[in-house]
Amino acid sequence: MLEVKEIHTFYGLSHILFGVSLNVDSGQVVCLLGRNGAGKTTTLKSVLGMAPPRQGQIFFKGEEVTGKEPYIMVRKGVGYVPDDRRIFADLTVGENLEIAARKTEERKDWDKNAVYELFPRLREMDSRKGGFLSGGEQKMLAIGRALMGNPEFLLLDEPTEGLAPVLVRVLRGTIERLKGFGLTVLLAEQNVKFTLRLSDYGYIIEKGQIAYKGTVKELTENEEVRKTCGIQ
């Protein structure tokens, strides 16, 4: 579904990604692991068109989409959950969802009721303003808002950041359910244990370059990867 080929991405004069390549097949959860500043977020933003690469190519469902604007990528079926959530603090939970609603002929799975079935806690807060939600509730809302666009492919950036362990377990169950619904996911994370339990395939990024890749079994059995990621 997604093919990233040798992309180089810059912020101004700063060279951030150095020839990053990765693939995500339909129906998979693929992880991109790395420390803060390794290039995970920039990779996701390159795919979405928020940080277009200067070199390399990006293909989505076989079509080259390198440098396409984010709104075009959303129309093509890509959803994005940023690490800082970016919900509208002055809008209610319901309004945050409704403003992102998008139905297509291909996919009509997600509306407000479907999001509330996935996150019953949000239903209870339909009229509460986003700025009054906890961090975990805001994360649920950010995921729900992305789903309102009825995506086929979901970019998840650091979903466990700042969450209590109990909410991390809830989030893991949520991502497993989304995979069951047929969504394809590229998950950028630092939480190795959480991520590998969910993933079919993984990439490890260091200093803007892919250092290792493989199935979860291959990664966990690689001694260098175990040392790099602190896998016990």
C-alpha positions, 0 to 999 in steps of 0.5 A, spaced: 500 500 500 505 504 501 512 504 498 517 509 500 524 509 496 530 513 498 527 519 501 531 525 503 528 530 507 530 537 510 528 542 514 531 548 511 538 547 511 538 541 516 538 534 512 534 530 517 532 523 513 538 520 509 535 515 503 529 512 508 526 506 504 520 502 507 514 498 505 507 497 508 503 492 505 495 492 505 492 490 512 499 490 516 501 494 522 508 496 521 512 500 526 518 505 525 522 505 532 527 510 534 529 515 539 527 522 540 530 526 534 531 519 530 527 521 524 520 518 525 516 524 525 519 527 519 518 520 515 511 520 517 510 528 515 514 526 508 509 521 507 503 526 508 506 531 504 507 536 510 515 535 509 516 533 502 522 530 501 527 533 496 529 527 493 526 520 493 519 517 491 513 515 495 508 511 492 501 510 495 497 504 492 501 504 486 501 511 485 506 516 486 504 521 491 511 525 492 510 532 495 502 531 494 499 536 499 496 533 505 489 534 504 490 530 497 493 525 501 487 525 506 482 524 500 486 518 497 485 515 504 491 517 509 489 519 516 494 522 521 494 522 528 500 527 530 504 526 537 501 532 540 494 531 538 492 538 535 485 537 537 481 544 537 481 546 545 475 551 544 470 545 540 467 540 544 468 533 543 462 532 538 464 538 534 472 536 533 469 529 530 464 532 526 469 537 523 473 532 520 467 527 517 468 525 510 465 519 507 467 516 500 464 511 496 469 506 497 469 507 505 463 509 509 465 505 516 466 511 520 461 516 523 461 519 530 457 513 533 462 508 530 467 512 534 463 512 540 463 505 540 470 504 539 471 509 545 465 509 549 468 514 554 468 520 548 460 519 548 460 521 555 464 527 553 460 529 547 459 536 549 465 537 553 470 542 550 477 539 548 481 543 552 478 540 558 480 533 556 485 529 559 491 527 555 489 520 554 482 522 552 485 527 547 489 521 544 482 518 543 479 524 540 485 525 536 484 518 533 477 518 533 478 525 529 482 521 524 478 515 523 472 520 521 476 521 514 474 514 513 482 512 511 484 506 509 491 507 511 493 510 518 499 514 520 500 514 528 505 518 531 508 516 538 501 514 540 503 512 547 507 518 549 505 521 556 499 515 557 499 511 563 500 504 563 493 502 563 491 507 557 497 504 554 493 497 554 487 500 552 490 503 546 493 497 544 487 493 544 484 499 540 489 498 534 488 491 534 481 492 533 482 497 527 487 492 524 481 487 525 477 493 521 481 492 515 486 498 516 493 499 515 497 502 520 504 505 520 506 506 527 512 511 529 514 509 537 519 509 542 515 504 546 519 498 544 515 492 548 508 496 546 510 496 539 512 489 537 506 486 540 502 489 535 506 489 529 507 485 523 514 488 520 518 493 523 524 498 521 529 501 526 531 508 524 537 512 527 540 519 525 535 519 519 537 512 516 534 505 517 539 501 521 535 495 521 528 492 518 525 485 519 519 481 522 518 482 529 521 475 530 527 477 526 528 484 530 527 480 537 532 475 535 538 480 532 543 481 538 545 488 535 537 490 535 536 488 542 542 492 544 540 498 541 532 498 543 533 495 550 529 489 548 530 484 554 
